[in-house]
Amino acid sequence: MIVTNDYFYESGFDDKGDSGGLEKALRRAERLIDLVSFGRVRGFENLHETAQERLKYAVCIQAEWFLTYGYENADDRIDHKIKIGDFSYESKNNGVQNNLAPEAQGVLKLAGLLYAGMGAQ
């Protein structure tokens, strides 16, 4: 795991009174962040120090999101549906991918960690 319980607390995050579930939330958050960042958690040691910090921060954000909203259907909480007369509009997940917390998505995007680029070896 790239994020410890101590790092989570030292970074100012809250376990929402579920400190027993924090380790599960961190593990789950790391798996999700690894998925959306194209394996960058698994390649953590190869990243620049700044990218490593952003990645760890995004994991903390995501873990706090899971502790707040739960693991199932967290993205359903940010759906938007509008109906006025015959007009209706639905925005599924407000652009959020794979149950990813909006703030975590922003941190990863700004750090360039959501960019797949060319996979030359």
N, C-alpha and C positions, 0 to 999 in steps of 0.2 A: 504494500500500500504506500502511495506517495504522500498521503495526508494522515497524520496521527490525530488522536483525540486532543492532545495538547496543542497542536498547531491550530486545530479548529477553534478551540477556546481562546488561544492567544491572539487569533485574528479577529476576535470580537463577535463570533457567531454564537447563537443560542441553540441549545439542544431541545428547547420547548418542553423541558421537564422530563424528557425521555432519554436520559443519559445511557440507559441500557440498550436503546435502539440506535445510538449514535454510530457504533462501529458498523452495524448493518447498513445504515444510511450512507456512510462513507464508502463502503465497498460497492454498494449499488450505484452511487454517484460516480465513482471511478470507472465502472463498467460503461455507464452511459456516456460519460465524457470521452472515454477512449473510443467508443463507437462513432460519435459525431465528429471527433477530431482526427479521424482516420488513423487510429492506432498510436497517437502521440503519448498516451499514458504509458503504453508498453515501451516506447522509445524515449522515455522521459530523460534518461541520462545523456542522450544525444542532443537535447535542446539547449538553446542559449539560456543563461540564468534568468533573464527577464521572462522568457516564455515559460520556464519552469514555474516561476512564481505565479504567473497568470493562470496557468493550468491548475495549480494547487488551489488558488483562490476560487476558480470556477467549480472545482470539486466541493469546496466548502459551501458555496452558494447552493449548489444542487442538493447537497446533503440536508441543508437547512430547509430547502423547498420540500424534500421528501418528508422530513419530520413535521412540517407544517401542514402539508396537503395530503400526505399519504403517498403510496406507491402506485395505486391503481387509478387510472383516469384523472391524474393530476391536470392534464392538459384540458380536460373538459371544463375546468373552472374558469377558463379564459375565452370560451367561445362567445361570439357575439351574434345575436339574432335580432333583426329589426323588421317590423311589419307595419306599414302605414297604408291602409286601404288595400289596393291590389298589389302594391309594391312590397316586395320582401327582399331582404339581403341577409346572407349568412357568411360570417368569416370564421372558418374553422381554425382554432388554436391561435388566432392572431399572428400567424407567421412563425410560431414556435415549432421547432422540430422535435419529434420523439420524446415528448414529456420533458423537454429541456426547459429549465427555469429561464424566463426572459432575461434576467440579469446575467446569468451564466452564459447565455448565447451572446449577449453583448460583449462580455469580457473576452470570450473566445474569438469573436469576430474581430475586435479591435487588435488583438494580439496576432492575428493572421492564422489562428489555429483551426479555423473552419475551412481553410483553403486547401484543396487537394493538390493543385499544381500538377506538374509533370513528375512522375515517379522514376526519373532516371537514376541508374545505379552505376 
